[in-house]
Amino acid sequence: MTEANPKHILERINEEHSTIEMISARDIGSRAWGLNGPHSDYDIGIIYTESRNPNTIGTEQKTLKLGEYETDLIEFKAWSLKKFGEMMNNSNSSALLYAS
């Protein structure tokens, strides 16, 4: 059976990736805009940091690969805080959609 509970999967990611701290997680696809239908999947965006020390935030990887947690109903995009800031600075459409 395919797991379709984004909250449960986010909790698993948090437990299994103890070196990161999720700052934000939210719907970024059709559900975020109220355009989902009965068969819509979940598109979840995550902003994270690998350290609570502000002096090391820029040393983390730019994106977190979460393919092992994806199902046919849930997809993830995960950006480091630094990468997300760079994307916002460049008016990246993905970042702007996340922030809206």
Contacts in CASP RR format, 6 or more apart in sequence:
PFRMAT RR
TARGET T0000
AUTHOR 0000-0000-0000
METHOD contacts of the structure
MODEL  1
MTEANPKHILERINEEHSTIEMISARDIGSRAWGLNGPHSDYDIGIIYTE
SRNPNTIGTEQKTLKLGEYETDLIEFKAWSLKKFGEMMNNSNSSALLYAS
2 71 0 8 1.000
2 72 0 8 1.000
2 73 0 8 1.000
3 9 0 8 1.000
3 71 0 8 1.000
3 73 0 8 1.000
3 74 0 8 1.000
4 42 0 8 1.000
4 71 0 8 1.000
4 73 0 8 1.000
4 74 0 8 1.000
6 42 0 8 1.000
6 44 0 8 1.000
6 74 0 8 1.000
9 69 0 8 1.000
9 74 0 8 1.000
10 22 0 8 1.000
10 25 0 8 1.000
10 44 0 8 1.000
10 46 0 8 1.000
12 69 0 8 1.000
13 22 0 8 1.000
13 46 0 8 1.000
13 66 0 8 1.000
13 69 0 8 1.000
14 22 0 8 1.000
17 64 0 8 1.000
19 50 0 8 1.000
20 48 0 8 1.000
20 49 0 8 1.000
20 50 0 8 1.000
20 64 0 8 1.000
21 48 0 8 1.000
21 49 0 8 1.000
21 50 0 8 1.000
21 52 0 8 1.000
22 46 0 8 1.000
22 47 0 8 1.000
22 48 0 8 1.000
23 47 0 8 1.000
23 48 0 8 1.000
23 49 0 8 1.000
23 81 0 8 1.000
24 45 0 8 1.000
24 46 0 8 1.000
24 47 0 8 1.000
25 44 0 8 1.000
25 45 0 8 1.000
25 46 0 8 1.000
25 47 0 8 1.000
26 32 0 8 1.000
26 44 0 8 1.000
26 45 0 8 1.000
26 98 0 8 1.000
27 42 0 8 1.000
27 43 0 8 1.000
27 44 0 8 1.000
27 45 0 8 1.000
28 43 0 8 1.000
28 44 0 8 1.000
28 45 0 8 1.000
28 77 0 8 1.000
28 94 0 8 1.000
28 97 0 8 1.000
28 98 0 8 1.000
29 43 0 8 1.000
29 97 0 8 1.000
30 36 0 8 1.000
30 37 0 8 1.000
30 40 0 8 1.000
30 43 0 8 1.000
31 40 0 8 1.000
31 42 0 8 1.000
31 43 0 8 1.000
32 43 0 8 1.000
32 97 0 8 1.000
41 72 0 8 1.000
41 73 0 8 1.000
41 74 0 8 1.000
41 75 0 8 1.000
42 73 0 8 1.000
42 74 0 8 1.000
42 75 0 8 1.000
43 75 0 8 1.000
43 77 0 8 1.000
44 74 0 8 1.000
44 75 0 8 1.000
44 76 0 8 1.000
44 77 0 8 1.000
45 76 0 8 1.000
45 77 0 8 1.000
45 78 0 8 1.000
45 79 0 8 1.000
45 98 0 8 1.000
46 64 0 8 1.000
46 66 0 8 1.000
46 76 0 8 1.000
46 77 0 8 1.000
46 78 0 8 1.000
46 79 0 8 1.000
47 78 0 8 1.000
47 79 0 8 1.000
47 80 0 8 1.000
47 81 0 8 1.000
47 84 0 8 1.000
47 98 0 8 1.000
48 64 0 8 1.000
48 78 0 8 1.000
48 79 0 8 1.000
48 80 0 8 1.000
48 81 0 8 1.000
49 57 0 8 1.000
49 60 0 8 1.000
49 80 0 8 1.000
49 81 0 8 1.000
50 56 0 8 1.000
50 57 0 8 1.000
50 59 0 8 1.000
50 60 0 8 1.000
50 61 0 8 1.000
50 80 0 8 1.000
51 57 0 8 1.000
51 59 0 8 1.000
51 60 0 8 1.000
57 80 0 8 1.000
57 81 0 8 1.000
57 82 0 8 1.000
58 80 0 8 1.000
58 82 0 8 1.000
60 80 0 8 1.000
60 82 0 8 1.000
61 80 0 8 1.000
62 79 0 8 1.000
62 80 0 8 1.000
62 82 0 8 1.000
62 83 0 8 1.000
63 77 0 8 1.000
63 78 0 8 1.000
63 79 0 8 1.000
63 80 0 8 1.000
63 83 0 8 1.000
64 78 0 8 1.000
64 79 0 8 1.000
64 80 0 8 1.000
65 78 0 8 1.000
66 76 0 8 1.000
66 78 0 8 1.000
67 76 0 8 1.000
69 76 0 8 1.000
70 76 0 8 1.000
77 94 0 8 1.000
79 87 0 8 1.000
79 95 0 8 1.000
84 95 0 8 1.000
84 98 0 8 1.000
85 95 0 8 1.000
87 94 0 8 1.000
87 95 0 8 1.000
88 95 0 8 1.000
88 96 0 8 1.000
88 99 0 8 1.000
END
